[in-house]
Amino acid sequence: MKKLAILGAALALIFTFCFSLTTVRADDSGKELKVLTFNIRLSYGEVGKPTEWKNRKGLVADIMRAGDYDFIGIQEAIITQKPDLNQVEDLKALLPEYGLLTRSRMVSEEEGESTPIMWRKDRWEMDEQEHGVFWLSDTPDVPQSITWENACPRTVVWGKFHELADGKRTGRVVYFINTHFDHVSEKARQLSGVAIADFIAKHVKEGEVAFVTGDFNSGENSQALKYLKGEEAEIQAKDVKGPIAMVDTYRVVNPDEKDVQTFHGFGTVKFSVKIDYILMYGDLKVKSAKIIRDKTDIFPSDHYPVNAVMEY
């Protein structure tokens, strides 16, 4: 009986030790949060060229998969009834481990450009009540609305996400917001920055985190960026200060980097300005951030994707 008691105690100790190791590893794996932003170049624009979507979609999916990202913000993803050009459905099929939320920016939900967000379904759960799409205009709930001299409709896709561990919520919350600012109207870009900053100030509570990803069609010294970072900005000829202070995750760890080109036109354009961003609001440490310049025989897109790795 004494031997059995000793054996039982030893087994209990081994079980406790293994359980502790498992718990530590689960905690460690939950410390990092990885984000990618990627303008994938709309499929309509490359039909008949070496850079058409069917030749690039595998490369795009490989980049997304390789980073094991928690969240991905995508710009210029086409929704269409033409299966060879439907980038949203292709991404769903190629990356089934991710959830995807989006909507066409046009009146029709089944035809048009969109700005999807994707998330790792095993780690994050989208809030049933808090997610959606709004238009960057004076009438944000009106599909295809243009009131800020936009060249075309522009949208924001957003969601509130709860972190999961063993299928249960941990209490950590992330608001993920993805957009694509207008390429023509400076007024639209400025007011888009205001709309998103005000949205975050209204929705995100203390202790929660928010990310804004996107192609801002704006340089780092633009008024929209200044407003989003809580700096003094000139918005529609008025000096104002944003209600929140976001940080550009790339600049947190690469403050002096000069080679920051993110739009390259499939390698044909030398454009020194960084226009693709991962902005963060909240108390996380930025561990790393990178402009990904991988290519094979062709570029995956006419923009370089940008990533960031944060730590709780």
C-alpha positions as a printed Julia matrix, in Angstrom:
312×3 Matrix{Float64}:
   0.0    0.0     0.0
   2.9    2.33    0.81
   4.38   1.78   -2.66
   1.01   2.52   -4.26
   0.7    5.74   -2.25
   4.18   6.86   -3.32
   3.4    6.0    -6.94
   0.11   7.93   -6.77
   1.85  10.97   -5.34
   4.52  10.82   -8.07
   1.9   10.6   -10.81
   0.02  13.52   -9.31
   3.24  15.55   -9.27
   3.98  14.69  -12.9
   0.43  15.62  -13.93
   0.68  18.95  -12.08
   4.05  19.7   -13.71
   2.79  18.89  -17.22
  -0.38  20.92  -16.67
   1.73  23.86  -15.5
   3.91  23.63  -18.61
   0.81  23.56  -20.8
  -0.59  26.61  -19.04
   2.67  28.55  -19.38
   2.88  27.74  -23.07
  -0.72  28.85  -23.64
   0.0   32.11  -21.8
   3.19  32.65  -23.81
   1.42  32.05  -27.12
  -1.19  34.63  -26.14
   1.32  37.41  -25.59
   1.87  38.31  -29.23
  -0.62  39.91  -31.57
   0.25  40.01  -35.29
  -1.31  42.33  -37.87
  -0.95  42.72  -41.65
  -2.25  45.37  -44.03
  -2.24  44.59  -47.75
  -3.6   46.41  -50.79
  -3.89  43.43  -53.14
  -4.69  45.39  -56.35
  -8.18  44.88  -57.7
  -8.64  42.04  -60.16
 -10.42  44.17  -62.8
  -7.34  46.32  -63.37
  -5.02  43.51  -64.43
  -7.11  41.39  -66.81
  -4.98  40.04  -69.64
  -1.68  41.08  -68.06
   1.04  38.9   -66.48
  -0.09  40.43  -63.18
  -3.71  39.31  -63.48
  -5.29  37.96  -60.33
  -5.15  34.25  -61.21
  -1.34  34.51  -61.3
  -1.1   36.43  -58.03
  -3.73  34.99  -55.71
  -1.54  32.13  -54.49
   1.31  34.54  -53.74
  -1.03  36.84  -51.8
  -2.42  33.93  -49.76
   1.11  32.64  -49.06
   2.14  35.97  -47.55
  -0.97  36.07  -45.39
  -0.53  32.48  -44.23
   3.22  32.71  -43.59
   2.86  35.44  -40.99
   0.28  33.55  -38.93
  -1.48  36.87  -38.44
  -4.24  37.47  -35.94
  -5.8   40.18  -38.12
  -5.45  41.19  -41.76
  -6.75  44.39  -43.35
  -7.18  44.14  -47.13
  -7.81  46.86  -49.67
  -9.08  46.64  -53.27
 -10.72  43.22  -52.96
 -13.33  42.7   -55.67
 -16.71  41.08  -55.05
 -18.32  39.93  -58.29
 -20.41  37.22  -59.9
 -17.46  36.5   -62.23
 -15.69  33.65  -60.43
 -12.26  34.26  -62.0
 -12.24  37.82  -60.67
 -13.89  37.37  -57.26
 -11.0   38.06  -54.92
 -13.08  37.85  -51.74
 -14.29  34.32  -52.48
 -10.78  33.26  -53.5
  -9.36  34.47  -50.19
 -12.07  32.64  -48.28
 -11.24  29.42  -50.13
  -7.46  29.79  -49.83
  -7.48  30.77  -46.15
 -10.28  28.79  -44.46
  -8.7   29.26  -41.04
  -9.73  32.93  -41.19
 -13.07  34.6   -40.79
 -13.83  37.39  -43.27
 -16.11  40.42  -43.05
 -16.73  42.86  -45.86
 -19.28  44.48  -48.16
 -19.12  46.07  -51.59
 -18.8   49.84  -51.41
 -21.55  50.15  -54.03
 -25.33  49.88  -53.6
 -25.17  46.29  -54.82
 -23.66  43.98  -52.21
 -22.7   41.51  -54.94
 -20.63  43.71  -57.23
 -17.84  46.13  -56.44
 -14.65  46.87  -54.58
 -14.36  46.2   -50.84
 -12.03  46.49  -47.84
 -12.27  43.15  -45.98
 -11.0   42.3   -42.53
  -9.85  38.78  -41.74
  -9.18  37.2   -38.36
  -7.89  33.92  -36.96
 -11.0   32.04  -35.96
  -9.21  29.86  -33.43
  -8.06  32.86  -31.41
 -10.63  35.61  -31.99
 -14.41  35.78  -31.97
 -16.26  38.65  -33.6
 -18.82  40.32  -31.37
 -22.34  39.48  -32.48
 -23.56  43.04  -31.98
 -20.55  45.23  -32.72
 -19.35  44.99  -36.31
 -20.29  46.54  -39.61
 -19.53  48.81  -42.55
 -19.94  52.56  -42.94
 -19.26  54.98  -45.76
 -16.8   57.85  -45.5
 -19.28  60.61  -46.18
 -21.79  62.85  -44.41
 -24.26  59.96  -44.75
 -22.23  57.0   -43.44
 -25.17  54.58  -43.49
 -26.05  55.25  -47.14
 -24.37  52.77  -49.54
 -22.29  54.33  -52.32
 -22.6   57.82  -50.78
 -20.13  60.52  -51.81
 -20.28  63.94  -50.15
 -16.64  64.9   -49.54
 -15.58  65.37  -53.19
 -14.56  61.71  -53.29
 -13.61  60.29  -56.66
 -15.46  57.11  -55.66
 -17.24  55.67  -52.6
 -14.97  54.78  -49.69
 -15.82  52.5   -46.78
 -14.7   51.45  -43.33
 -15.12  47.81  -42.29
 -14.86  47.26  -38.55
 -15.43  44.72  -35.83
 -15.05  44.22  -32.12
 -13.2   40.98  -31.37
 -12.88  38.9   -28.2
  -9.76  36.85  -27.64
 -10.3   33.11  -27.12
  -8.33  30.54  -25.17
  -9.59  26.96  -25.15
 -12.77  28.25  -26.74
 -13.51  30.74  -23.95
 -13.14  34.5   -23.9
 -10.08  35.78  -22.03
 -11.39  39.31  -21.52
  -9.04  40.9   -24.03
 -10.81  43.02  -26.66
  -9.56  44.38  -29.99
 -11.38  46.75  -32.32
 -10.1   46.17  -35.84
 -10.82  48.86  -38.43
  -9.84  48.7   -42.09
 -10.19  51.36  -44.77
  -8.95  52.87  -48.04
  -8.87  56.66  -48.28
  -9.71  58.53  -51.45
  -6.9   58.97  -53.96
  -8.07  62.36  -55.32
  -9.79  64.47  -52.66
  -7.71  65.95  -49.85
 -10.95  67.04  -48.2
 -12.15  63.43  -48.17
  -8.86  62.2   -46.7
  -8.96  64.76  -43.91
 -12.58  64.11  -43.01
 -12.0   60.36  -43.21
  -9.3   60.67  -40.56
 -11.67  62.67  -38.39
 -14.49  60.13  -38.81
 -12.3   57.19  -37.79
 -10.68  58.96  -34.84
 -14.11  60.02  -33.56
 -15.4   56.45  -34.02
 -12.57  55.06  -31.88
 -13.01  57.74  -29.22
 -16.7   56.83  -29.0
 -16.43  53.03  -29.0
 -13.12  51.91  -27.51
 -13.05  51.72  -23.72
 -10.12  51.91  -21.34
  -8.07  48.73  -21.47
  -9.23  47.85  -24.98
  -7.09  48.08  -28.11
  -7.86  49.44  -31.57
  -6.05  49.03  -34.87
  -6.62  50.98  -38.06
  -5.14  49.44  -41.18
  -5.3   50.76  -44.69
  -4.05  52.48  -47.77
  -4.43  56.11  -46.75
  -3.18  57.59  -50.04
  -1.47  60.01  -47.63
   2.1   60.61  -46.55
   3.3   60.5   -42.98
   3.0   64.28  -42.54
  -0.54  64.46  -43.89
  -3.24  66.21  -41.89
  -5.32  63.04  -41.63
  -2.41  61.14  -40.05
  -1.67  63.97  -37.66
  -5.29  64.03  -36.51
  -5.36  60.26  -35.97
  -2.16  60.52  -33.92
  -3.65  63.2   -31.68
  -1.4   65.94  -33.01
  -2.28  69.46  -34.08
  -3.73  69.25  -37.59
  -5.26  71.61  -40.11
  -8.63  70.13  -40.97
 -10.67  72.11  -43.47
  -8.65  75.27  -42.76
  -9.11  74.95  -38.96
  -6.42  74.03  -36.46
  -7.69  71.14  -34.39
  -6.34  68.24  -32.35
  -7.56  64.67  -32.59
  -9.4   63.1   -29.63
  -7.12  60.04  -29.46
  -3.41  59.41  -29.92
  -2.68  56.48  -32.21
   0.85  55.41  -33.1
   2.23  54.32  -36.45
   3.54  50.88  -35.48
   6.16  50.93  -38.24
   7.69  54.15  -36.95
   7.74  52.95  -33.34
  10.48  50.46  -34.22
  11.86  52.06  -37.42
  11.96  55.76  -36.51
  14.78  56.75  -38.86
  14.18  54.44  -41.82
  14.25  56.35  -45.13
  13.35  53.53  -47.55
   9.63  53.34  -46.78
   8.04  52.99  -50.23
   4.87  50.89  -50.05
   3.3   51.64  -53.47
   5.49  50.5   -56.36
   3.18  49.88  -59.33
   4.41  46.3   -59.85
   7.98  47.52  -59.71
   7.55  50.34  -62.23
   7.29  53.32  -59.87
   9.8   54.93  -57.52
   7.59  56.48  -54.88
   9.36  57.26  -51.62
   6.3   58.05  -49.53
   4.75  55.48  -47.19
   0.97  55.38  -47.71
   0.07  52.01  -46.11
  -0.3   51.94  -42.34
  -1.0   49.92  -39.24
  -2.02  52.42  -36.57
  -2.56  51.33  -32.98
  -4.42  52.77  -30.01
  -3.91  51.07  -26.68
  -1.33  49.78  -24.25
   0.62  47.22  -26.27
   4.34  47.09  -26.97
   5.36  47.07  -30.65
   8.03  44.38  -31.05
   8.63  44.6   -34.78
   7.26  46.02  -38.01
   8.28  45.42  -41.59
   7.52  46.4   -45.17
   7.46  42.99  -46.91
   9.2   43.19  -50.28
   9.02  39.51  -51.27
   8.53  38.65  -54.95
   8.96  35.7   -57.29
   8.65  36.13  -61.05
   5.94  38.7   -60.44
   4.99  40.94  -57.56
   2.0   39.77  -55.49
   0.53  43.28  -55.8
   1.34  46.85  -56.76
   1.72  47.63  -53.04
   4.07  46.07  -50.54
   2.23  44.63  -47.54
   3.16  45.95  -44.1
   3.13  43.95  -40.88
   3.5   44.6   -37.17
   3.96  42.34  -34.16
   2.76  43.57  -30.79
   3.15  42.17  -27.29
   0.76  42.33  -24.36
